[in-house]
Amino acid sequence: MKIRKIVIKNFRGVKALDWNVPTADIFCLIGKGDSSKSTILEAIRYTFHPQWNLALSDSDFYQCKIADPIVIEITIGHLAADFCALNKYGLHLRGWDAAAQKLHDEPDDHFESVLTARLTVEKDLEPKWTVVCDRNPDGVPFKQVDRNKVGVGLIGVFSERELSWANGTALAKLTAAQSLSELLANASRTARSSLDVDRAVTLTNFDTAATKSQEIAKLLGVPVLDGYKAHLDLASINLKIGGLSLHDGEIPLRQLGLGSRRMLQCGIQKAGLEEGHITLFDELEFGLEPHRITRLIKHIREDKRGQYFLTTHSPMVLRELTVQDLHVVHSKGGVVTIISAAKKGLEEHEIQGKIRSNAEAFLSKKVIVCEGATEVGFLRGFDDHQVENARDPFSYHGVALLDARGAGNLKGIAKAFQSLCYDVSVLADGDAEKLFSPADAANLAAIGVPTYLWSDQLSLEERAFQDLPWVYVLASLRLAQNELSYPVYDQVRTQYQEALPEDLGAWPDSLKLRAAIGAAAKNKNAGWFKDTTRGDLWFKTVSPAFKDPVFGKTNLALELGKLWEWAERV
């Protein structure tokens, strides 16, 4: 079975969400922290919780407002045949128009037959599961055994239980029918020492599942020391709850590393359900090295029976996925929206390439698109300076700095991020009008993307050397010469075309010399500060100038101040 639509009201950080899920098998939810990505996974898990005893508290309500009930409605298609029977849920079937991404209350031959499962929680904290439609809004009970058949499994940080034969685990579903309770009751009477004696009789099906799990483990690169088998876990005092667990020889697999446990659980979830599954993978990269992330995503992509909902904060994961897999989650005042990175109208922006080269920016809330690496480094230094002066850093405001790698790329990148509902601004030089003109800046401003350009058609280096107090111009020259090893005298002399003392400290302050220094600094063949590290180091060298009230009125200081105000804006 597969999810077609998700509606969430008043659950944790989500006041309202209405998401028509595209026809696909992989959905990676990305965006800034606290945008409710993990909450969406939990909402799915709760709706198809395979047991009756779902523990809830007041904190599960949006802003703890228990007067407003939690309502989660998830519409599923690709239904199992028995779900469509009239004596089951057949009278509540609805129609899903995949092309129009629209739910119709009446089923139709032209639409996919779907069911809407609803979880409601009132202030008494008692969960109520029903299958509903507009024709019967009160619905009929959604039975525990049927919720289990949907095959929803969450692979989170804590996964030890999933490597045991506890009720509802993927491993239990992988096992052929056999009375677990009876087996554990007998095992508790005969004790651990007698379990191996009866293995051929009592553990046949469990060892078969263990052998299959071992094959999955090897396929996914999880180490196998001896051989997987079912065995009593000595750490489990109560044998009725997960006492029978997977072992590698005598060692419980719960002692594997977190990444190995999660990869193995994912493989078991895939193998254990003949009717398919819906796997929820929170923070997919957690505990995994890059090469195992690559292997796990390949495993997911090859699974044609499952539907996967992932969350991530890893640029590595984004680069391994395609633009069709990515869905950007935004939350404003509890109202959550989800936008596909492959939605119509974005083709011209070449989102896939931007994800590969600027993955970190897609995990933020706000993006400052910088013309080049010098601007990125300079802003990093500016960020540190502001923190030293008791201001909150860019990271606090969810701001990412993005290197556009040239003025010609600024407009396309800014529009792409803006179309995905990111807050975007641009920091650009004013010396490349053919690539990015004042008209381009005005066009971006018209669609809500403020642009900060240095005045007088100058680059950052030229603007800085025009505006900085002379003592910090000299400090910049010494940085370029003494620490970065550039032939500063020769390069400036070439631009200045007049005699200069060889001692930099004896250079006279003049507009002409400042212009020559700026031209030498930005020269493509020299590029004193043309990478992130050197741009950052340059700002740190000149940062004391920002305490000078006269310098505070210059174009360089004013534009940086306006950019900071934008970053701080809620």
C-alpha positions, -999 to 999 in steps of 0.1 A, spaced: 0 0 0 12 35 -7 4 70 6 -15 95 -16 -24 123 7 -15 135 42 -35 160 63 -23 169 98 -40 192 123 -27 202 158 0 176 161 32 187 178 48 215 157 22 212 130 -9 233 132 -20 225 97 -6 205 68 -24 194 36 0 175 12 -11 158 -20 17 133 -23 31 129 -58 32 95 -75 66 82 -64 83 58 -41 110 80 -25 103 113 -6 132 130 11 120 158 33 145 186 35 147 221 49 158 240 81 157 224 115 124 226 134 103 227 102 84 195 114 100 170 91 103 143 118 68 151 131 54 142 96 70 108 99 57 103 134 22 113 122 23 85 96 36 60 121 9 69 147 -19 66 121 -8 30 113 4 21 148 2 -17 149 -7 -18 186 -36 -4 206 -15 11 234 -2 43 218 13 65 245 4 102 241 7 133 263 -3 170 263 29 179 245 18 160 214 -9 187 209 1 218 190 14 243 216 -1 219 242 -36 232 234 -55 201 244 -89 218 235 -80 214 198 -79 177 190 -52 160 170 -65 149 137 -43 130 112 -58 118 80 -37 97 56 -51 84 23 -36 52 10 -39 36 -24 -25 4 -40 -48 -13 -16 -47 -49 -5 -77 -68 -19 -94 -75 14 -94 -38 23 -118 -33 -7 -143 -59 4 -177 -47 13 -176 -64 47 -144 -46 54 -139 -10 42 -154 -13 7 -183 11 15 -157 38 24 -136 37 -8 -127 70 -24 -111 80 -57 -76 94 -63 -69 113 -95 -32 110 -98 -29 133 -128 -47 161 -111 -34 153 -76 -70 154 -63 -91 133 -39 -127 126 -48 -151 112 -22 -168 89 -47 -148 60 -63 -147 60 -101 -133 36 -127 -110 64 -139 -95 69 -105 -74 48 -81 -94 33 -53 -81 47 -20 -90 47 17 -86 75 42 -74 65 77 -80 90 105 -64 92 139 -81 114 163 -69 123 198 -90 143 222 -79 158 256 -85 124 272 -54 112 253 -73 81 240 -64 75 203 -93 66 180 -85 50 146 -112 51 119 -116 48 82 -136 77 69 -151 94 39 -174 125 34 -203 101 30 -197 87 65 -176 112 84 -178 92 116 -163 63 98 -158 27 109 -131 14 133 -97 9 117 -87 -24 133 -53 -31 148 -47 -61 126 -54 -40 95 -32 -11 106 -4 -37 109 -11 -49 73 -2 -15 59 34 -23 68 46 10 82 79 9 99 100 37 115 138 35 114 148 61 140 177 66 163 166 39 187 163 6 167 173 -22 192 137 -34 196 134 -39 158 161 -67 160 139 -88 182 107 -108 176 85 -83 196 50 -76 185 48 -54 154 85 -55 145 96 -61 109 115 -92 121 83 -107 135 66 -101 101 95 -119 84 89 -150 104 65 -178 93 34 -183 115 45 -197 148 34 -190 184 59 -166 198 42 -165 232 42 -203 235 78 -205 225 90 -179 250 69 -195 278 86 -228 271 120 -212 269 115 -194 302 107 -228 318 136 -247 303 160 -217 307 186 -206 283 209 -236 285 183 -259 269 173 -236 240 200 -249 217 189 -285 224 155 -278 210 166 -255 182 158 -278 153 122 -281 166 113 -248 181 135 -223 163 133 -235 127 113 -206 114 132 -180 135 166 -193 123 153 -192 87 145 -155 93 179 -151 109 197 -167 79 178 -144 55 188 -114 77 224 -125 75 222 -125 37 207 -90 39 235 -79 62 262 -91 39 245 -74 10 245 -41 28 280 -44 41 271 -51 78 298 -74 93 290 -110 102 314 -126 126 299 -161 130 264 -167 118 230 -151 126 206 -172 147 177 -167 170 187 -167 207 175 -155 240 189 -121 249 204 -123 284 198 -86 289 160 -91 285 146 -102 319 110 -102 306 110 -129 279 76 -119 267 88 -86 253 115 -89 228 133 -116 247 140 -135 215 163 -114 194 188 -117 165 223 -129 175 255 -132 156 268 -163 173 264 -155 210 264 -117 205 230 -99 204 229 -78 172 215 -49 194 253 -44 201 260 -35 165 268 1 158 239 24 152 244 27 115 247 -11 110 215 -17 131 196 8 110 208 -5 77 199 -41 87 165 -30 99 158 -13 66 167 -45 48 145 -67 70 116 -42 66 119 -46 28 122 -84 29 95 -91 54 64 -79 37 49 -96 7 24 -69 1 49 -41 2 58 -16 29 60 21 39 93 28 55 100 59 75 137 68 78 144 97 102 179 113 97 190 87 71 227 96 75 228 91 112 256 67 122 266 60 86 299 67 67 295 82 32 302 49 14 274 32 34 250 61 27 256 55 -10 249 18 -6 218 23 15 203 48 -10 210 23 -38 192 -4 -18 162 19 -13 161 29 -50 161 -7 -61 132 -16 -39 101 -15 -62 77 -28 -35 82 -1 -9 75 36 -4 101 55 16 97 88 35 132 101 45 145 131 64 180 143 63 204 172 72 232 158 52 245 173 20 259 139 11 224 124 11 211 153 -11 238 147 -37 230 110 -39 193 116 -45 176 131 -76 156 163 -78 124 142 -81 131 127 -46 135 160 -28 106 179 -11 113 212 7 94 216 40 86 251 53 68 260 85 54 294 93 34 298 125 27 261 125 13 261 89 35 236 71 39 235 33 58 210 12 72 219 -22 86 194 -47 120 204 -60 108 190 -93 75 209 -95 64 223 -129 80 257 -137 114 250 -122 129 232 -152 146 264 -164 164 268 -131 183 234 -134 176 226 -97 195 192 -99 228 209 -107 223 234 -79 216 207 -54 248 189 -64 270 221 -61 252 239 -32 235 211 -12 241 229 22 220 258 11 189 236 6 191 227 43 187 263 54 159 288 58 175 318 42 201 320 15 226 348 7 237 342 -29 272 356 -31 289 364 -64 321 345 -55 342 329 -28 357 363 -17 322 375 -7 314 342 11 347 344 31 342 381 38 307 375 52 319 346 73 343 370 89 316 396 93 294 370 110 322 363 135 326 400 141 289 404 148 289 375 173 318 391 191 296 422 194 268 402 211 247 397 179 232 363 170 251 345 142 238 337 107 233 301 118 208 313 145 187 329 118 190 299 95 212 317 69 234 298 45 261 315 23 262 303 -13 290 308 -38 274 315 -72 308 311 -89 303 342 -110 280 371 -116 264 354 -145 249 327 -122 234 351 -96 200 356 -111 193 320 -120 203 307 -86 184 334 -67 152 327 -87 155 289 -82 157 292 -44 130 319 -43 107 296 -63 111 269 -36 100 295 -10 134 301 6 141 337 17 168 349 -7 191 379 -10 220 386 -33 254 402 -26 272 412 -58 299 434 -72 289 463 -93 317 459 -119 302 433 -142 271 449 -157 270 426 -187 266 396 -164 246 412 -136 232 447 -141 213 471 -120 183 461 -141 188 425 -130 190 436 -94 157 455 -98 140 425 -114 150 404 -85 138 430 -60 104 430 -77 99 393 -69 111 398 -33 148 391 -36 168 421 -22 201 427 -38 231 445 -23 255 460 -49 287 480 -42 283 516 -55 302 532 -84 304 500 -103 331 487 -81 341 451 -70 343 442 -33 381 447 -33 378 481 -50 350 493 -27 368 481 4 401 499 -5 382 531 -12 363 530 21 386 515 47 407 538 70 442 540 56 456 520 85 435 490 75 444 494 39 481 490 50 471 461 72 455 444 42 486 450 21 508 434 48 484 404 50 486 398 12 524 402 12 536 387 44 511 359 51 497 351 16 530 356 -2 519 379 -30 543 403 -47 522 432 -36 547 460 -45 551 448 -81 514 442 -86 503 476 -72 531 494 -90 519 479 -123 484 494 -117 497 527 -102 521 536 -130 541 559 -107 570 556 -84 563 541 -49 585 535 -18 594 498 -14 583 501 23 545 496 22 542 516 54 556 547 36 529 547 9 509 579 8 471 578 11 454 590 -21 424 581 -42 446 570 -71 467 547 -50 436 532 -34 422 525 -68 454 509 -79 455 487 -48 419 476 -54 426 468 -90 457 447 -80 437 429 -53 409 418 -77 431 409 -106 423 374 -119 460 365 -120 466 377 -85 433 375 -66 447 382 -31 415 372 -14 398 350 -40 388 321 -19 367 316 13 396 312 37 415 342 25 383 363 23 375 354 59 411 362 70 409 396 52 378 406 71 393 396 104 423 419 95 401 449 89 372 442 113 383 468 139 374 495 113 338 487 119 341 505 153 350 537 135 318 559 132 332 576 101 338 543 84 303 533 94 289 558 69 307 544 39 291 523 12 308 491 23 297 494 59 261 505 50 255 476 26 268 450 50 246 466 77 215 463 55 223 427 46 226 419 83 192 435 90 177 413 63 192 382 79 178 391 113 144 398 100 119 371 110 
